[in-house]
């Protein structure tokens, strides 16, 4: 075994962005949506509604995303305790997302130019995406009493990227697959009701603005019902689910994105290096002489493995060559080792 210290120019780091379909079965688009009556009737049903790609467990039914409604004042659901005003599942949901997204319990959600006291949250199941959602791939169609609207993110027209505690933030606007419909205005949303929400690709969450979606046609809304009832079930999770699934144009298209980093290490055996074997069978055990005279003036070895060691002589990684590489004084080699992480 022979050793050689690697130099700084022997290392090259490369990063590639890989996109993939996000839904079960490697599908980029969901057109059919199902819920579980058991989950909806359970305690968790007070907080969120899980949506599946099929209604049959025999067909590999898996949770694709969850729907939750949050309200700053606890409206839209019954109180945990009638004697404690405002403390309800919707307030809990609002507080959880405020902490996750904004990182400050005194901050508010501002959709476009409107400060909102409530929202719907579409949370993509963590197993569905790798590193983040892919900005510009979103198409979400919702139906209301006034018609159908197609929504996407404004990542393609944003000159600067806004960051919150949860990472990147893009406005949810009227459009499809990253193309913004400017029929509303140049931003893709109405000044009177704010943007349609936020897209948070780094945590796999889409927040929807009820004020923008429940508005009139003049305000570019679709009349999507939202209940802000006090100390009473509002069924807002089911309301949004019906808006997603209840249209013949039902579409939820989304892709994932992952940055794969590769560390390339170039190992360069020079002509004068690695020509002699240190295998005990190579020399005489009693005299230390080379056993085969042909190896005295014309030594040859075969490189089969590259080991990467740290300064403490600890083996960190092993690279196996596809076939033995002949090495002698007339040959130099360049072995490229790729480490993905």
C-alpha positions in Angstrom: 0.0 0.0 0.0 1.3 3.4 -1.0 0.2 6.9 0.2 0.2 10.3 -1.5 -1.0 13.5 0.0 -3.7 15.3 -2.0 -3.3 19.0 -2.9 -6.0 21.7 -3.0 -6.3 21.6 -6.7 -7.1 17.9 -6.6 -10.6 18.7 -5.2 -13.5 20.1 -7.2 -17.0 20.6 -5.9 -20.0 20.5 -8.2 -23.7 21.1 -7.4 -26.6 20.0 -9.7 -30.3 20.8 -9.3 -32.6 17.9 -9.9 -36.4 18.1 -10.3 -38.9 15.3 -10.0 -42.6 14.7 -9.9 -44.0 15.0 -6.4 -47.0 12.8 -6.1 -47.3 9.0 -5.6 -46.4 7.0 -8.6 -44.1 9.7 -9.9 -47.0 11.7 -11.1 -46.6 15.5 -11.5 -50.4 16.2 -11.5 -53.2 15.1 -9.2 -56.7 15.2 -10.7 -58.5 13.0 -8.2 -58.7 13.6 -4.5 -60.0 11.5 -1.6 -60.3 11.9 2.2 -60.7 9.5 5.1 -63.9 9.7 7.1 -62.1 8.0 9.9 -59.4 10.6 10.0 -61.9 13.5 9.6 -64.0 12.2 12.5 -60.9 11.7 14.8 -59.4 14.3 17.1 -56.9 15.2 14.4 -59.8 16.1 12.2 -60.3 19.3 14.3 -56.9 20.5 13.1 -56.4 19.2 9.6 -57.8 17.0 6.8 -55.6 14.6 5.0 -56.0 14.2 1.2 -55.1 10.9 -0.6 -54.6 10.1 -4.3 -57.0 7.1 -4.2 -59.8 6.0 -2.1 -58.7 2.4 -2.0 -56.1 1.1 0.5 -55.6 -1.8 -2.0 -54.3 0.7 -4.6 -51.5 2.1 -2.4 -53.5 5.0 -0.9 -51.0 7.5 0.6 -51.4 11.0 2.1 -50.4 13.5 -0.5 -51.1 16.7 1.4 -53.0 18.1 4.4 -55.5 21.0 4.6 -55.6 23.1 7.7 -57.4 26.4 8.6 -55.8 28.9 11.0 -57.5 31.9 12.6 -55.7 34.4 14.8 -58.7 34.9 17.0 -59.8 31.2 17.2 -62.8 31.7 15.0 -64.0 28.9 12.7 -64.0 26.1 15.3 -65.4 25.3 18.8 -63.3 26.3 21.8 -61.4 23.7 23.7 -63.1 25.0 26.9 -66.2 27.2 26.7 -64.9 29.2 29.7 -61.7 30.1 27.8 -62.6 32.5 25.0 -60.8 32.2 21.7 -58.7 29.2 22.4 -59.5 26.6 19.7 -57.9 24.3 17.1 -57.9 27.2 14.5 -56.0 29.4 16.9 -53.5 26.6 17.6 -53.0 26.1 13.9 -52.5 29.8 13.3 -49.9 30.0 16.1 -48.0 26.9 14.9 -47.6 28.3 11.4 -46.9 31.8 12.7 -44.0 30.4 14.7 -42.8 28.1 11.9 -43.0 30.7 9.1 -42.5 34.1 10.8 -40.7 33.0 14.0 -42.3 35.8 15.9 -45.6 35.6 17.8 -46.2 39.3 17.4 -45.9 39.3 13.6 -48.8 39.1 11.1 -49.2 37.4 7.7 -49.3 40.0 5.0 -50.5 38.7 1.7 -49.5 41.2 -0.9 -50.6 44.5 0.7 -53.2 43.0 3.0 -52.7 41.9 6.6 -54.7 38.7 7.1 -56.1 37.3 10.3 -56.6 33.8 8.9 -55.5 31.4 6.2 -55.8 28.0 4.7 -52.6 25.9 4.7 -51.8 23.2 2.2 -48.9 21.2 3.7 -47.4 18.7 1.2 -46.5 15.4 3.0 -42.8 15.4 3.8 -42.2 12.1 2.1 -43.5 13.6 -1.2 -40.6 16.0 -1.8 -36.9 15.8 -1.2 -35.4 19.2 -0.5 -38.0 21.7 -1.5 -40.9 22.4 -3.8 -39.8 23.5 -7.3 -40.8 27.2 -7.8 -42.6 27.9 -11.0 -44.0 24.3 -11.3 -47.3 25.0 -9.4 -50.7 25.0 -10.9 -53.6 24.8 -8.4 -57.2 25.1 -9.7 -59.9 26.0 -7.2 -63.7 26.2 -7.9 -66.1 28.4 -6.0 -69.7 29.5 -6.5 -68.4 32.2 -8.9 -66.2 30.1 -11.1 -62.8 28.5 -11.3 -59.4 30.1 -10.7 -55.9 28.9 -11.5 -53.1 29.8 -9.1 -49.3 29.6 -9.3 -46.3 31.3 -7.6 -44.7 34.5 -8.8 -41.1 33.2 -8.7 -40.6 33.9 -12.4 -41.4 37.6 -12.2 -39.9 38.3 -8.8 -36.8 40.5 -9.1 -35.8 39.8 -5.5 -36.6 36.8 -3.2 -38.2 37.4 0.2 -37.1 35.3 3.1 -38.8 34.4 6.3 -37.9 32.1 9.1 -39.2 29.2 6.9 -37.0 30.2 4.0 -38.1 31.6 0.6 -41.5 33.2 0.2 -43.3 33.8 -3.1 -46.7 35.3 -3.6 -49.6 33.0 -4.7 -51.0 34.6 -7.8 -53.4 34.1 -10.7 -51.6 32.0 -13.3 -50.4 28.5 -14.3 -47.0 26.7 -14.1 -45.2 29.9 -13.1 -46.8 32.1 -15.8 -48.6 35.0 -14.2 -52.0 36.1 -15.6 -51.8 39.9 -15.7 -55.6 40.3 -16.2 -55.9 41.0 -12.5 -53.0 43.4 -12.5 -49.2 43.2 -13.2 -48.7 41.3 -10.0 -51.3 38.7 -10.6 -53.5 39.7 -7.6 -56.1 42.3 -6.7 -55.1 45.4 -4.7 -58.4 45.3 -2.8 -57.9 41.8 -1.3 -54.2 41.2 -1.5 -52.4 38.2 -3.1 -54.0 34.8 -3.0 -51.5 33.7 -0.4 -47.9 32.5 -0.1 -45.8 29.6 -1.4 -43.1 28.5 0.9 -41.1 26.0 -1.1 -38.5 25.2 1.6 -41.0 23.7 4.0 -43.5 22.4 1.4 -46.4 24.7 2.4 -48.9 26.8 0.5 -50.9 29.4 2.4 -54.1 30.6 0.9 -55.7 34.0 1.6 -59.5 33.5 2.4 -60.2 37.2 1.8 -58.9 37.0 -1.8 -60.6 33.7 -2.6 -64.0 34.5 -1.0 -64.3 37.8 -2.8 -66.6 38.8 -5.6 -65.8 38.6 -9.3 -65.1 42.3 -9.3 -62.4 41.6 -6.7 -61.2 38.7 -8.7 -62.5 36.1 -6.2 -64.4 32.9 -6.7 -66.9 33.2 -3.9 -65.1 30.4 -1.9 -67.0 30.2 1.4 -65.1 30.7 4.6 -66.7 30.5 8.1 -65.5 32.7 10.9 -68.1 31.5 13.3 -67.3 32.0 17.0 -67.2 28.9 19.2 -68.7 26.7 16.5 -67.4 24.3 13.8 -66.7 26.2 10.6 -65.8 23.2 8.4 -63.3 25.3 6.6 -61.0 22.4 5.9 -63.8 20.6 4.0 -64.7 23.9 2.2 -61.2 24.1 0.7 -61.1 20.4 -0.1 -64.4 20.8 -2.1 -62.8 23.7 -3.9 -59.8 21.6 -4.9 -61.7 18.4 -5.8 -65.2 19.6 -6.8 -64.5 20.8 -10.3 -64.1 18.9 -13.5 -61.0 21.0 -14.0 -59.5 19.8 -10.7 -55.7 20.1 -11.0 -52.9 20.2 -8.6 -49.5 20.2 -10.4 -46.3 20.4 -8.5 -42.7 19.2 -8.7 -39.9 18.8 -6.2 -36.4 20.1 -6.3 -33.1 18.8 -4.9 -29.6 20.1 -5.0 -27.1 17.2 -5.3 -23.6 18.1 -4.3 -20.7 16.1 -5.7 -17.1 16.2 -4.5 -14.7 15.2 -7.2 -11.3 14.1 -6.1 -8.5 13.6 -8.7 -5.9 11.1 -7.8 -2.8 11.4 -10.1 -0.3 8.5 -10.0 2.8 10.0 -11.7 5.2 7.9 -13.9 7.6 7.5 -11.0 5.0 6.5 -8.4 3.1 3.4 -7.4 5.3 1.1 -9.6 6.4 -1.3 -6.8 4.2 -3.6 -4.9 4.3 -3.8 -1.1 2.7 -7.3 -1.2 4.9 -9.7 0.9 4.9 -12.2 -1.9 6.8 -9.6 -4.0 10.1 -10.0 -2.1 12.0 -12.6 -0.3 11.2 -12.9 3.4 14.8 -13.8 4.3 16.9 -11.5 2.1 14.4 -8.7 1.2 15.3 -9.1 -2.5 12.7 -8.9 -5.3 11.8 -12.5 -6.2 11.3 -11.9 -9.9 14.2 -10.4 -11.8 11.9 -8.9 -14.5 10.5 -6.6 -11.8 13.9 -5.1 -10.9 14.3 -2.9 -14.0 10.7 -3.0 -15.3 8.4 -3.2 -12.3 4.7 -3.4 -12.9 1.7 -3.1 -10.6 -2.1 -3.1 -11.0 -4.1 -0.4 -9.3 -7.4 -1.8 -8.2 -8.5 0.4 -5.2 -8.2 4.0 -4.1 -8.5 4.7 -0.4 -9.1 8.2 1.0 -7.5 8.8 4.4 -7.4 11.7 6.8 -4.3 13.0 8.6 -4.8 10.5 11.4 -4.4 7.7 8.9 -8.1 6.7 9.2 -9.8 5.3 6.1 -12.8 7.5 5.2 -13.8 6.2 1.8 -12.9 3.5 -0.7 -13.2 3.6 -4.5 -13.0 0.5 -6.6 -11.9 0.6 -10.2 -14.0 -1.1 -12.8 -11.0 -3.1 -13.8 -7.3 -3.3 -12.7 -5.2 -0.5 -14.1 -1.7 -1.4 -15.3 1.0 0.9 -13.9 4.7 1.2 -14.7 7.4 3.8 -15.3 6.1 4.5 -18.8 2.5 5.3 -17.7 0.7 8.0 -15.7 -2.9 7.7 -14.6 -5.7 10.0 -13.6 -8.4 8.5 -11.4 -11.5 10.6 -10.7 -13.3 9.7 -7.5 -16.9 11.1 -7.1 -18.5 11.5 -3.7 -22.2 12.4 -3.7 -23.8 13.8 -0.6 
